[in-house]
Amino acid sequence: MTSAAERGQPTAQALLGVLYLEGRGVERDPALAFMWCDLAMTYGFTDALDCRDEAGGMLSLSEAERAHHLIAQWLGAHPGPGHLK
C-alpha cells in the first residue's frame, strides 16, 4: 500500500492515512495521517476528509507545521495527478 500511495494513488493514500491515524501496522502518527489524507483529497478522493479532519484535530502547532511541510515536500517531488505509474 505504501508503494501505491507514494506513486500518487489517492485511495491508497487515504488508507495509509487511516493506518497512521489508528496506529495499525505502523506507529501512530497524526501528522503523517493528515499528510496522506490531505494528499488523497488533493487528488480527488474526498472520502479522506474525515480522516484528515480527525488527524488535524490531534496536531499541536509544531506537528501541524511538520504535516504541511511534508505535504509541500511530497508535492514538490511529484509532478501531479498524472504521474501515476
C-alpha angles and dihedrals in degrees: 000000000000090000092052091047091050089051089057102258103156098206091052090046091054093047091049088050090055091050091054091045093053099031093236110159091342135060109276109260118167092189092058090042089054092046096051095043092047091050090049089054091047088058094048105269098127092173086081091072096095092049092048093048094046092049091046090054090058097052126105116214092265092047090050089051089050092050093051091046090052091049092050091046092050094046091048091054095048124061097220143276092318092063095086112132 
